[in-house]
């Protein structure tokens, strides 16, 4: 019995050491890239918005110290596209919300992406995806997707092609957070940001991929004949707000108790497994109203950090690189890349915004094509 306990302790220690080394490797690479290239870890192509967030009067959740009924916050919301500097590409779209009108500090930040399930769901699959991305993306993703069918499913589920508006997409947190109510019970939680518009549903979102795009999510170039320019979506968002429109969202929450025995049961801890909404429904947590688009420079000086959260909303930690919670630790460690990026602006300033045209050197064709699609 003692020998078995010792062996289990050694194995657990080994897994923790491997996880820490993996986090160190990833953090070093993305931080170096942010320092020398003055870029975000991902989601470089985005627009920063400002507005208000109000906790609903009667949230159907256990009583909580932070999510107090009627509490109001100024907020910042950044919509962005992963990987490429082109609004018309087939990419994952994001919504990051900060419970404060501030560049960095806030009591709570939540990071969300389009789709219900992710491209990667633990440190191991993230590193595999990152390695392929560093090698050139495009068709190089195919062997990775064949080894990981769940990644192929997540990629096809998450990408959006040429959405008409940023506020006609549903965004999900894609990792599991913690929630401790005033009753002292630890629960797991997921977040979702969805438009108030009742016509927007999981099956009816702007930019939702058709069958071909869903099954070929690595073919990310603009569609043949695309005439909208690289910045059409951000320009539309800015113009609508400038003309007096407001965007209305519901921030929703989904709760469940942790697993009763096996910590690693995927249906509890993995973002790759959707919780049954008939048993664990999403309920309204807050109303989000957006009425202003901030400048490109302000967007570059703002970042969102999972590390911003009250103690009653903890971030679950992983025990190995295969533990789905390990993805949380990678995201927490990425704050160093964000800090270093801001530091890099001291030398040469903020990079210029990329132009509309696809003939500019900043436009990237994946997979390679002889001529990029024309801009409008």
Order of alpha helices (4+ residues) and beta strands (2+ residues): alpha-beta-beta-beta-beta-alpha-alpha-alpha-beta-beta-beta-beta-alpha-alpha-beta-alpha-beta-alpha-alpha-alpha
